[in-house]
Amino acid sequence: MRRVRSIFGSLGTSGSAAVEFALVTPIYLLLTFSISEIGMASFADLVLQNAVQASGRLIRTGQAQAQGMSQSQFRADVCARISFIMNCDAGNLLIDIRSFTNFGGANLPAPIDEGGNVNPNLNAFQIGSSSLASGQNPIVVVRVFYKWPLHSPGFSEVFSNAGNDTRLISSSLAFRNEPY
């Protein structure tokens, strides 16, 4: 008993400091990891927004149409811009590009279905074209979604919006194709 007291002597004879430490540490660690997770998800959201703006510009200016860019090529372009923080190979990246004749006619499926899961119909690739003669260039809506995994216990139930400890982060861009 004397040896135990000499080892933990700085904690006091009653051990109340050790008990307080044991009670406070898990809460502190949970808050620290949760704040870190929010920060990483927010940074990933900014990276995704930047990638969508840069890749969407290829469609808006007609470069994607002139090159005959396919959905997989567009996906590779987006992935090249986000690969340092997000994994495109795991099926977490969803790209939905739809073309409309006017803004009022835009009818987009909800990203999350009634069951709280990611909508599987987010895979259209309609980049439109330019119509110089009529001056009616299509409206294009580019939406990119990424299923960000959450790891903090307890916190993921609060921050998750797509089920299965996942946060669906998204970026959207709507524009009228430029004449080319």
Buried (B, 14 or more C-beta within 10 A) or exposed (E): EEEEEEEEEEBEEEEEEEEEEEEEEEEEEBEEBBEEBBEBBEEBBEBBBEBBBEBBBBBBBBEBBEEEBEBEEBBBBBBEBBBEEBEBEEEBBBBBBBBBEEEEEBEBBEBBBEEEEBBEEBEBBEBBEBEEEEEEBBBBBBBBBBBBBBEBEEBBEEBBBBBEBBBBBBBBBBBBBEEE
